[in-house]
């Protein structure tokens, strides 16, 4: 049966109860299939008991302990159909059997989700925007929904989680504590291979990346600020902008990837260009994308901000930048 373990830690994971159906309970597709077999065997047993009890004949004391052949056959067929349907869903459902959940105590209570490429060229640690990420692989965030495309292009991906099931704030993203947790994952990956290490932050995730890059100089081989936070009219967010965190210099290669029509109120394209031009003595690259047909809110994943309609172009630009360096 598949079990999720911290590499080098004999204690099974997760260390906190997550509920019967939580995907973090199993690291492999095999484990989930075994769980399905066990669960539906139990369901079949309960179904038999239920039908049996409904057919109890008061005049026959033993009637409640057996089923007639017709009902037994019905329960068996139903149980088998449910079982195979569930196994099929687990095997083919995106995001449930494609990668591993790895717990690293210094990172937090929520396991890191990782997927390795067949022919790897780099390790990418992905930072989701908004209030962070705690295990949802059905998230519409650009980095989550395009994770398979990144792997197909040769990236080993590691989705950085919140330290717990709680949401995280801008203030937490710029903290030393957050940077230390990131460094724990960087160290964990460095101990596995020598591939280039790149931190990729989308939207507020860029705040996390910028904070780490300024505190742990030269610890990674590059940072990608994707639809990052920049100076705007929203004064309370300016202290979390790239201008405030990074300033004019960072000791890392930098890719700035943005949509030229981004309409989010804290990610103005005009500020992006000014920030890029102000960077000094930095190996820097700026890429503006165009096109797409937004359907969601302006600061959401399904708009220019999240590259809706041009996701493939965004993935290509990111991976081409990695290959070129």
C-alpha positions as CSV (number, residue, x, y, z in Angstrom):
1,X,0.0,0.0,0.0
2,X,1.3,3.4,-0.9
3,X,2.4,5.5,2.1
4,X,3.6,9.1,2.2
5,X,6.9,9.5,4.1
6,X,9.3,12.2,4.7
7,X,12.5,11.1,3.0
8,X,14.8,10.3,5.9
9,X,12.0,10.5,8.4
10,X,10.5,7.2,9.4
11,X,7.2,8.7,10.6
12,X,4.3,8.3,8.2
13,X,2.7,11.4,6.8
14,X,0.7,13.5,7.1
15,X,1.3,14.0,10.8
16,X,-2.1,15.7,11.3
17,X,-5.4,14.0,10.5
18,X,-6.6,15.1,7.2
19,X,-9.9,13.3,6.8
20,X,-10.9,10.1,5.1
21,X,-10.8,11.3,1.5
22,X,-8.0,13.8,1.6
23,X,-5.5,13.2,-1.4
24,X,-2.5,13.9,0.8
25,X,-3.1,10.6,2.6
26,X,-1.4,8.7,-0.2
27,X,1.7,9.4,-2.1
28,X,1.2,7.0,-5.0
29,X,-1.6,6.0,-7.3
30,X,-1.2,2.4,-6.0
31,X,-1.9,3.5,-2.5
32,X,-5.1,5.2,-3.6
33,X,-6.3,2.1,-5.5
34,X,-5.6,0.0,-2.4
35,X,-7.6,2.5,-0.4
36,X,-10.5,2.4,-2.9
37,X,-10.5,-1.4,-2.7
38,X,-10.7,-1.4,1.1
39,X,-13.3,1.4,1.2
40,X,-15.7,-0.2,-1.3
41,X,-15.3,-3.6,0.1
42,X,-16.5,-2.1,3.4
43,X,-19.3,-0.3,1.5
44,X,-20.4,-3.6,0.0
45,X,-20.4,-5.2,3.4
46,X,-22.5,-2.4,4.8
47,X,-24.9,-2.6,1.9
48,X,-25.4,-6.3,2.4
49,X,-26.1,-5.8,6.1
50,X,-28.6,-3.0,5.2
51,X,-30.5,-5.0,2.7
52,X,-30.4,-8.0,5.0
53,X,-31.8,-6.1,7.9
54,X,-34.6,-4.7,5.7
55,X,-35.6,-8.2,4.8
56,X,-35.8,-9.6,8.3
57,X,-38.7,-11.9,8.7
58,X,-40.0,-11.7,12.3
59,X,-41.1,-15.3,12.1
60,X,-37.7,-16.6,11.1
61,X,-34.9,-15.7,13.6
62,X,-32.2,-16.5,11.1
63,X,-33.6,-14.5,8.2
64,X,-31.6,-11.4,9.2
65,X,-28.3,-13.2,8.7
66,X,-28.6,-14.1,5.0
67,X,-29.6,-12.6,1.7
68,X,-31.5,-14.4,-1.1
69,X,-29.5,-14.9,-4.2
70,X,-31.2,-12.2,-6.2
71,X,-30.3,-9.4,-3.7
72,X,-26.8,-10.8,-3.1
73,X,-26.2,-10.7,-6.8
74,X,-27.4,-7.1,-7.1
75,X,-25.2,-6.0,-4.3
76,X,-22.1,-7.8,-5.7
77,X,-22.6,-6.3,-9.2
78,X,-23.2,-2.8,-7.8
79,X,-20.1,-3.0,-5.6
80,X,-17.9,-4.2,-8.5
81,X,-19.1,-1.3,-10.7
82,X,-18.5,1.2,-8.0
83,X,-15.0,-0.2,-7.3
84,X,-13.8,-0.2,-10.9
85,X,-15.3,3.2,-11.6
86,X,-13.4,4.6,-8.6
87,X,-10.1,2.9,-9.6
88,X,-10.5,4.3,-13.1
89,X,-11.2,7.8,-11.8
90,X,-8.2,7.7,-9.5
91,X,-5.8,6.5,-12.3
92,X,-6.9,8.9,-14.9
93,X,-7.9,11.9,-12.9
94,X,-5.4,14.7,-13.4
95,X,-3.3,15.7,-10.4
96,X,-4.0,12.5,-8.4
97,X,-1.5,9.9,-9.7
98,X,1.0,12.0,-11.5
99,X,3.3,13.2,-8.7
100,X,4.4,12.7,-5.1
101,X,3.5,14.4,-1.8
102,X,6.7,14.9,0.2
103,X,6.7,16.1,3.8
104,X,9.6,18.2,4.9
105,X,9.3,19.3,8.5
106,X,11.2,22.5,8.1
107,X,8.8,23.6,5.3
108,X,5.6,23.1,7.2
109,X,2.7,20.7,8.0
110,X,1.4,20.6,4.4
111,X,3.5,18.3,2.1
112,X,5.2,19.7,-1.0
113,X,3.8,18.4,-4.3
114,X,6.5,17.3,-6.7
115,X,6.6,15.9,-10.2
116,X,9.8,15.0,-12.0
117,X,10.3,15.1,-15.8
118,X,11.6,12.2,-17.8
119,X,14.5,14.2,-19.1
120,X,15.0,17.0,-16.5
121,X,16.8,20.2,-17.3
122,X,16.0,22.3,-14.2
123,X,14.2,22.3,-10.8
124,X,11.4,24.8,-10.5
125,X,9.9,25.8,-7.2
126,X,6.4,27.3,-7.9
127,X,4.8,29.9,-5.7
128,X,1.1,30.4,-6.1
129,X,-0.5,33.9,-5.6
130,X,-3.5,34.9,-3.6
131,X,-3.6,33.5,-0.1
132,X,-1.2,30.8,-1.0
133,X,-1.6,27.1,-1.6
134,X,-2.4,24.1,0.6
135,X,-2.8,21.2,-1.7
136,X,-5.5,21.9,-4.2
137,X,-4.5,20.6,-7.6
138,X,-7.7,21.8,-9.2
139,X,-6.7,25.4,-8.5
140,X,-7.1,27.8,-11.5
141,X,-3.8,29.5,-10.7
142,X,-1.7,29.8,-13.8
143,X,1.2,27.7,-12.3
144,X,-1.1,25.0,-11.1
145,X,-3.1,24.6,-14.2
146,X,0.0,24.5,-16.4
147,X,2.2,22.4,-14.2
148,X,2.0,19.4,-16.6
149,X,3.1,21.6,-19.5
150,X,6.2,22.6,-17.5
151,X,7.0,19.0,-16.7
152,X,6.6,18.1,-20.4
153,X,9.2,20.8,-21.2
154,X,11.7,19.2,-18.9
155,X,11.1,20.9,-15.5
156,X,11.0,19.1,-12.2
157,X,8.3,21.0,-10.3
158,X,7.9,21.6,-6.6
159,X,4.7,23.5,-5.5
160,X,5.5,25.4,-2.4
161,X,2.7,25.1,0.2
162,X,1.5,27.2,3.0
163,X,3.0,26.2,6.4
164,X,-0.5,25.0,7.4
165,X,-4.0,24.9,6.1
166,X,-4.4,28.6,7.0
167,X,-4.2,31.4,4.4
168,X,-1.0,33.5,4.2
169,X,-0.7,37.3,4.0
170,X,1.5,39.8,2.2
171,X,3.2,40.4,5.5
172,X,4.1,36.7,6.0
173,X,5.4,36.5,2.4
174,X,8.1,39.1,3.3
175,X,9.1,37.5,6.6
176,X,12.3,35.8,7.5
177,X,10.3,32.8,8.7
178,X,8.9,32.3,5.2
179,X,12.3,32.7,3.6
180,X,13.7,30.0,6.0
181,X,11.0,27.6,4.9
182,X,11.8,28.2,1.3
183,X,15.5,27.6,2.0
184,X,14.6,24.3,3.6
185,X,13.1,23.1,0.3
186,X,15.9,24.5,-1.7
187,X,18.4,22.5,0.5
188,X,16.2,19.4,0.2
189,X,16.3,19.6,-3.6
190,X,20.0,20.4,-3.8
191,X,20.7,17.2,-1.9
192,X,19.0,15.2,-4.6
193,X,20.6,16.6,-7.8
194,X,22.7,19.4,-9.2
195,X,20.3,20.8,-11.8
196,X,19.7,24.5,-12.0
197,X,17.3,25.8,-9.4
198,X,14.8,28.5,-10.4
199,X,12.1,30.1,-8.2
200,X,8.9,31.0,-10.1
201,X,6.4,33.3,-8.4
202,X,3.0,34.2,-9.9
203,X,1.3,37.4,-8.7
204,X,1.7,37.5,-4.9
205,X,3.9,34.5,-5.3
206,X,6.5,36.9,-6.8
207,X,6.6,38.6,-3.3
208,X,7.7,35.3,-1.8
209,X,10.4,34.8,-4.5
210,X,11.7,38.4,-4.2
211,X,11.9,38.1,-0.4
212,X,13.9,34.9,-0.6
213,X,16.2,36.2,-3.3
214,X,17.2,39.3,-1.3
215,X,17.8,37.4,1.9
216,X,19.6,34.3,0.5
217,X,21.8,35.8,-2.2
218,X,23.2,33.4,-4.8
219,X,21.3,30.4,-3.3
220,X,19.4,29.8,-6.6
221,X,20.3,30.0,-10.2
222,X,17.4,32.3,-11.2
223,X,14.1,33.9,-10.3
224,X,11.0,34.4,-12.5
225,X,8.6,37.1,-11.6
226,X,5.4,36.2,-13.3
227,X,2.6,38.8,-13.2
228,X,4.3,40.2,-10.1
229,X,3.3,43.0,-7.8
230,X,4.6,46.5,-8.7
231,X,4.0,50.1,-7.6
232,X,0.5,51.4,-8.1
233,X,-2.1,53.7,-6.7
234,X,-2.9,51.1,-4.0
235,X,-0.6,52.6,-1.4
236,X,-0.9,49.9,1.2
237,X,0.4,47.3,-1.3
238,X,3.4,49.3,-2.4
239,X,5.6,48.1,0.4
240,X,5.2,44.6,-1.0
241,X,6.1,45.6,-4.6
242,X,9.1,44.4,-6.4
243,X,10.5,48.0,-6.3
244,X,10.3,47.9,-2.5
245,X,11.6,44.4,-1.9
246,X,14.3,44.1,-4.6
247,X,15.1,47.7,-5.3
248,X,17.6,48.1,-8.1
249,X,19.8,45.0,-7.6
250,X,19.4,41.3,-6.9
251,X,22.1,38.7,-7.0
252,X,20.4,36.4,-9.4
253,X,19.3,36.1,-13.0
254,X,15.9,37.5,-13.4
255,X,13.0,36.9,-15.8
256,X,10.1,39.2,-15.7
257,X,7.1,37.7,-17.5
258,X,4.0,39.8,-17.8
259,X,1.0,40.4,-20.0
260,X,1.0,43.8,-21.7
261,X,-2.7,44.3,-21.1
262,X,-2.7,43.1,-17.4
263,X,-5.5,45.2,-15.8
264,X,-5.0,44.1,-12.2
265,X,-4.7,47.2,-10.0
266,X,-1.4,46.2,-8.4
267,X,0.4,44.8,-11.5
268,X,0.5,47.7,-13.9
269,X,2.5,46.9,-17.1
270,X,3.9,50.5,-17.0
271,X,5.4,49.9,-13.6
272,X,6.8,46.6,-14.7
273,X,8.8,48.3,-17.4
274,X,10.1,51.0,-15.1
275,X,11.2,48.4,-12.6
276,X,13.0,46.4,-15.3
277,X,14.8,49.5,-16.6
278,X,15.9,50.5,-13.1
279,X,17.6,47.2,-12.4
280,X,21.4,47.6,-12.4
281,X,24.2,45.1,-13.0
282,X,21.7,42.3,-13.3
283,X,21.3,39.5,-15.9
284,X,17.7,40.5,-16.7
285,X,15.1,39.6,-19.3
286,X,11.7,41.2,-19.8
287,X,9.0,39.5,-21.8
288,X,5.6,41.0,-22.5
289,X,2.9,38.7,-23.9
290,X,-0.2,39.9,-25.8
291,X,-3.5,38.3,-26.9
292,X,-5.9,36.0,-25.2
293,X,-9.6,36.3,-24.3
294,X,-10.1,37.0,-20.6
295,X,-13.3,35.6,-18.9
296,X,-12.7,36.2,-15.2
297,X,-12.0,39.1,-12.8
298,X,-9.1,41.4,-13.6
299,X,-6.8,40.2,-10.8
300,X,-7.9,36.6,-11.2
301,X,-6.3,33.6,-12.9
302,X,-8.7,33.7,-15.9
303,X,-7.8,37.1,-17.3
304,X,-4.8,38.8,-18.9
305,X,-3.2,38.6,-15.4
306,X,-3.3,34.8,-15.6
307,X,-2.4,34.6,-19.3
308,X,-5.8,33.2,-20.2
309,X,-5.7,32.1,-23.8
310,X,-1.9,32.5,-24.1
311,X,-0.8,30.0,-21.4
312,X,1.2,27.9,-23.8
313,X,3.2,31.0,-24.9
314,X,3.9,31.9,-21.3
315,X,5.2,28.4,-20.6
316,X,7.4,28.5,-23.7
317,X,8.9,31.8,-22.8
318,X,9.7,30.6,-19.3
319,X,11.3,27.4,-20.4
320,X,13.2,29.0,-23.3
321,X,14.7,31.4,-20.8
322,X,15.8,28.6,-18.6
323,X,17.3,26.7,-21.5
324,X,19.2,29.7,-22.8
325,X,21.0,30.1,-19.5
